[in-house]
Amino acid sequence: MNRGQPQSQETGTAPIVVHRAAGGGGRRVSIRALGAGLAHSDADVVEFLRRAGLPDAGELLDDPQWVEWQGGRPHEYDAG
């Protein structure tokens, strides 16, 4: 993944989506519409992004051009 500029999907959303919290806790993470895993913390999201080629992804978590947080507050991983 090129860190220079995010490459949005056709829908105009950010290339990284942290979905709403699951009933058992954690949030699914998608990178370019592909499932990356279930995150229980920011560290999990950063690891998924590192594996996808973004070694300094922690800096991107609060950038809405890169990361869309759906169905809840950013950085919170528990349902409810």
N, C-alpha and C positions, 0 to 999 in steps of 0.2 A: 504494500500500500504506500503510495506516495504521500509523504507528510506535508509537502508544500501546500496543497489545497485539497480539501475534501472533494470527493467525486460523488455527488448526490445521485440518488436513484431517480428514475423518471418522475416519481411522485413529488420530488422536490424536498424530500426529507433528508436528514443527516444520514451519512453512511453507517453510523453506529447507533443502534437503538437498544436502550435498556427498558424492557417491557415492565408492565405493572407487576407488583409482587404476587407471587403464587400463594395459594392457601397455606402451604406448609413452610413458607418463608423462602426467601431468595427471589431473584428476578432473572428471567431469561435475557440473554444478550444476543443480538443479531449484528453481524457485520456484513454490510451489503446484501441484506436479506437472507443470509445464511446463518443458521443457528451456531453460536459459538460456545454456549454452555449456560449453566445456572450459576449466577453470582450471589454470594452471601455478603460481599463487602466490595469496596472500591478496589482492594488488592486483587480480587478475583477478576474484575473487569480489566484492570491493567494487565494482568497475566494473559487473558484472552487476546487482548490487543497486541501484546508483545509477540505472542505466537503468530499473529496475523501480519507481523512485520513493522509494528510501531513500537520501538524500544522505549521511547519516552512518552508513552501514552498518558501517564498521570497528569500531564500538563493539559490534556485535551478534554478531560471529563466535564469541565464547566464551560466548554465552548459549544454553543448551540449549532454552529456550522458543522461540527464533527459528531456530537452526541445529542440524541433526543431522548429525554427521560419521559416515559409514558406512564400515565395512571398513578402518579404519586410524586412525592418530593424527591429531588435528586439526593443520592447518597444514603437513602433509607431502603432497607432490604426486607423488612418484616411486613407481612400483610396486616392490615388493620389500622 
